[in-house]
Amino acid sequence: MGLGYTTMMYDSTEIEAGISDTAACQYDGVEIGLEKVREAGPDRVADLVEEYDLECYCVMSEWLETEAAVERVVDDLDMLSDLGVNNIGLLPPQRNRQDDATVEEWFTLLADAATDVGVTPLVHHHGATHVERDDEIRQLLDAVDGLELLWDTAHYYPYGDNFPEGDVTDGIEKFADDIGYVHLKDVSPPTGFDEMRDSLSAGDFHLDHVINYFRSFTDLGRGTIDFEAVSETLDDVGYDGDITIEIENQTEKPLVHAKENYDYWRDIRPKED
């Protein structure tokens, strides 16, 4: 079970800093956005990943809002395969922008193309998108052959059986056979968080709701999620894939956050890891 970190807090001109910071904190792998790979150049990214002795766990797609976006991601899959990327994380369109049939058609095209080049296609259930809740995740996974799940602690939290408590382990148990990759991040829900969730799920993207909802994501251990239970349940269901800590709101001192989050997760893992 390898542990990775995201370069989300680094822009494309800082890609070396993001990768070198990840390596300095002793992570095993790194996750990068597809648009950063395009901007920095795949050769540059490949050289940096090799130089810092990391594995490229996942590249996250652009938002799949249009057919043109889907085609761009399909066109880049050969490049990602050459880069040695394990997984492509697929980000669904925004809520109420596309119907089920269109989303299923797009994800089938992407999953087939990714599988053909040896990259695992993953749907990332994500707040304010077409795929948020259990039933929506299940529907898409059942409809698309070869598609696996990028399961995320923070994005599952608002829709889990135990909300607003921090136990999200029901999501691991429900999708144990489908999880191909895991994101860890915490949530510190503000007052009215459930109202913000309901607003976004209804496609009512009030600016304050969007900002406050996504700003609630925080470092491991600084919110409500029980990560010891997450760790234990992943072991219980036999998950042995890679995990990435995805911190997206800490714009200052990203190296410090990378190290603190590494230490937090390693401290709660069984010592034999």
Secondary structure, DSSP 8 states (H G I E B T S, - for coil): --EEEE-TTS-GGGHHHHHHHHHHTT-SEEEEEHHHHHHH-HHHHHHHHHHTT-EEEEEEEEE--SHHHHHHHHHHHHHHHHHT--EEEEE--BTTSS-HHHHHHHHHHHHHHHHHTT-EEEEE--TTBS--SHHHHHHHHHHSTT-EEEEEHHHHGGGSTTTTSS--HHHHHHTTTTEEEEEE-EE---TTHHHHHHHHHTT---HHHHHHHHHTEE-TTSSS--HHHHHHHHHHTT--S-EEE---S--S-HHHHHHHHHHHHHHHS-TT-
